[in-house]
Every structure is written in structure tokens, then in C-alpha cells.
């Protein structure tokens, strides 16, 4: 098994179209896994794993499936949702910041007040990126096996 390459996309999309499967989501950038015959290097099949999103803070991974997928629906968060939470935190930090926003002549780029406000904004942006990175790293991702295909000649041989 190996990761997919850009060259794999066209061949896989053609096979999927012949089988009346939707080939539009196939991309080597989306966790495409290729199974190959070790002797010939010929493609045997493939699978694509796609991220559904991030588990919520309260999600207990040992209780993911109660038959109705209710935990997944309730506690699944997109990256955008997490970014919005971080943005809210950063906005509150901006509101609490004691650095005055310059106005009048102090708002000219060569003034000390302007440079201080500019540096505070730059620091806040860098802090936002660090907080977002830590927040995403702290949450487990939920994955879905979105497509699996085994070439017909390899079926019933212990594969697929």
C-alpha cells in the first residue's frame, strides 16, 4: 500500500466512471491509498479516507456509535467552527488590550503610536495562528472511508 500520486487520479477516475461511480472526489491530496501487486507493481485497488471534521471537546471516543450516529452529529466540528471560536477569543483579547489605537497625527506610519499598534496587531495574528494550531492538534479528527475499489480480476483472491 502506498499513498496516491497525481498520476493515479486520471486512471482511477476513468475506472470509476466506467463503473458508474462518482470520480469527482478522487484526489491524491485527500488521503488516497493505492494497493499494488508487489511483484508487478500493477494497481490492485484503492481507497480514499476523508476527514469528517474534528471531534468536539466533550466527545468520548469509546462511545462513537449508538446505532443512530447521534454522538457524531452532535459533537462534530468543522475547522471553520474551531477557527470562529479562536477568533472570538482573539477579539476579546483585542477588546482588553491596553494599546490605544492611534488617531489624528499619531496615526501616521512613522509615529511611535502607530508602530506600537501595528506591532500589537502583528503579535495578535501570530498568537491566533499558534492558538488555532494547538486547538486543532488537541482535538481528534473523525474519518470516513469514503470509497474503496478492487479491480475485478483481483476480487475473490483475499482482496476486497
C-alpha positions as CSV (number, residue, x, y, z in Angstrom):
1,X,0.0,0.0,0.0
2,X,1.3,3.4,-0.9
3,X,0.0,7.0,-0.9
4,X,-1.6,8.2,-4.2
5,X,0.2,10.3,-6.7
6,X,-1.2,12.8,-9.2
7,X,-0.8,10.2,-12.0
8,X,-3.2,7.9,-10.2
9,X,-6.1,10.3,-10.3
10,X,-6.9,10.0,-14.1
11,X,-6.6,6.2,-14.2
12,X,-8.8,5.9,-11.1
13,X,-11.3,8.4,-12.3
14,X,-11.7,6.5,-15.6
15,X,-12.3,3.2,-13.9
16,X,-14.8,4.8,-11.5
17,X,-16.7,6.5,-14.3
18,X,-16.9,3.1,-16.2
19,X,-18.4,1.6,-13.0
20,X,-20.9,4.5,-12.8
21,X,-19.3,5.7,-9.6
22,X,-18.6,9.4,-8.9
23,X,-15.0,10.1,-9.7
24,X,-15.0,13.8,-8.8
25,X,-13.8,13.5,-5.2
26,X,-10.7,11.4,-6.1
27,X,-7.5,13.4,-5.3
28,X,-4.1,12.3,-4.2
29,X,-4.3,15.2,-1.8
30,X,-7.3,13.6,0.1
31,X,-5.6,10.6,1.6
32,X,-5.8,8.3,-1.4
33,X,-4.3,4.9,-0.7
34,X,-3.2,2.6,-3.6
35,X,-2.8,-1.1,-3.2
36,X,-0.3,-2.6,-5.7
37,X,0.8,-6.1,-6.6
38,X,4.3,-6.4,-5.1
39,X,5.6,-8.5,-8.0
40,X,4.3,-6.5,-10.9
41,X,3.6,-3.0,-9.4
42,X,0.2,-3.2,-11.1
43,X,-2.6,-1.3,-9.3
44,X,-4.9,-3.8,-7.5
45,X,-7.3,-1.3,-5.9
46,X,-7.6,1.9,-3.9
47,X,-9.3,3.5,-1.0
48,X,-9.9,7.1,0.0
49,X,-10.2,8.2,3.6
50,X,-11.7,11.6,4.1
51,X,-11.9,13.8,7.2
52,X,-15.4,14.5,8.5
53,X,-14.1,17.1,10.9
54,X,-12.9,17.4,14.4
55,X,-14.4,15.7,17.5
56,X,-16.0,18.1,19.9
57,X,-14.3,18.8,23.2
58,X,-16.9,16.7,25.1
59,X,-16.7,13.7,22.7
60,X,-15.9,10.3,24.3
61,X,-14.3,8.2,21.6
62,X,-15.3,5.0,23.3
63,X,-19.0,5.8,22.6
64,X,-19.0,6.8,19.0
65,X,-21.7,4.6,17.6
66,X,-25.0,4.1,19.4
67,X,-26.7,2.9,16.3
68,X,-28.0,6.4,15.3
69,X,-24.7,8.2,15.0
70,X,-26.1,10.8,17.4
71,X,-22.7,11.5,19.0
72,X,-21.1,12.1,15.6
73,X,-23.9,14.5,14.6
74,X,-23.8,16.4,17.9
75,X,-20.1,16.7,18.5
76,X,-18.6,17.0,15.0
77,X,-17.0,20.4,14.4
78,X,-15.5,21.8,11.2
79,X,-12.2,23.6,11.1
80,X,-14.2,26.7,10.4
81,X,-16.2,26.4,13.6
82,X,-13.0,26.0,15.6
83,X,-11.5,29.0,13.8
84,X,-14.5,31.0,14.7
85,X,-14.1,30.1,18.4
86,X,-10.4,31.1,18.3
87,X,-11.4,34.4,16.5
88,X,-13.9,35.1,19.3
89,X,-11.1,34.6,21.9
90,X,-8.8,36.9,19.9
91,X,-11.5,39.6,19.6
92,X,-11.9,39.6,23.3
93,X,-8.1,39.9,23.7
94,X,-8.2,42.9,21.3
95,X,-11.0,44.5,23.3
96,X,-9.0,44.0,26.6
97,X,-5.7,45.3,25.0
98,X,-4.5,48.5,26.6
99,X,-2.7,49.6,23.5
100,X,-4.6,52.6,22.2
101,X,-5.4,52.8,18.6
102,X,-3.8,55.9,17.2
103,X,-5.8,58.7,15.7
104,X,-5.1,62.1,14.2
105,X,-1.5,62.8,13.6
106,X,-0.5,59.8,15.8
107,X,-2.0,57.5,13.1
108,X,0.8,58.4,10.6
109,X,3.1,55.4,9.9
110,X,6.3,56.9,11.2
111,X,4.9,57.7,14.7
112,X,5.6,55.7,17.8
113,X,1.9,55.1,18.5
114,X,1.3,53.7,15.0
115,X,4.3,51.3,15.3
116,X,3.1,50.1,18.7
117,X,-0.5,49.5,17.4
118,X,0.9,47.8,14.3
119,X,3.2,45.5,16.4
120,X,0.3,44.7,18.7
121,X,-1.8,43.6,15.7
122,X,1.1,41.5,14.3
123,X,1.6,39.8,17.7
124,X,-2.1,39.1,17.9
125,X,-2.2,37.5,14.4
126,X,0.8,35.3,15.3
127,X,-0.8,34.3,18.6
128,X,-4.0,33.5,16.8
129,X,-2.2,31.1,14.5
130,X,-0.4,29.4,17.4
131,X,-3.7,29.1,19.4
132,X,-5.5,27.6,16.3
133,X,-2.7,25.2,15.6
134,X,-2.7,24.0,19.3
135,X,-6.5,23.8,19.3
136,X,-6.6,21.7,16.1
137,X,-3.8,19.4,17.3
138,X,-5.6,18.8,20.6
139,X,-8.8,17.5,19.0
140,X,-9.0,14.1,17.4
141,X,-10.2,14.0,13.8
142,X,-13.1,11.8,12.7
143,X,-12.5,10.0,9.5
144,X,-14.7,8.2,6.9
145,X,-13.7,5.5,4.5
146,X,-15.4,7.2,1.5
147,X,-14.6,4.9,-1.4
148,X,-12.9,1.5,-1.8
149,X,-12.4,-0.3,-5.1
150,X,-10.7,-3.5,-6.0
151,X,-10.0,-4.3,-9.7
152,X,-12.4,-7.1,-10.8
153,X,-9.5,-9.5,-11.7
154,X,-8.3,-9.3,-8.1
155,X,-11.6,-9.9,-6.4
156,X,-12.2,-13.3,-4.6
157,X,-8.5,-13.7,-4.1
158,X,-8.5,-12.5,-0.5
159,X,-8.6,-8.8,-1.5
160,X,-11.8,-6.8,-1.2
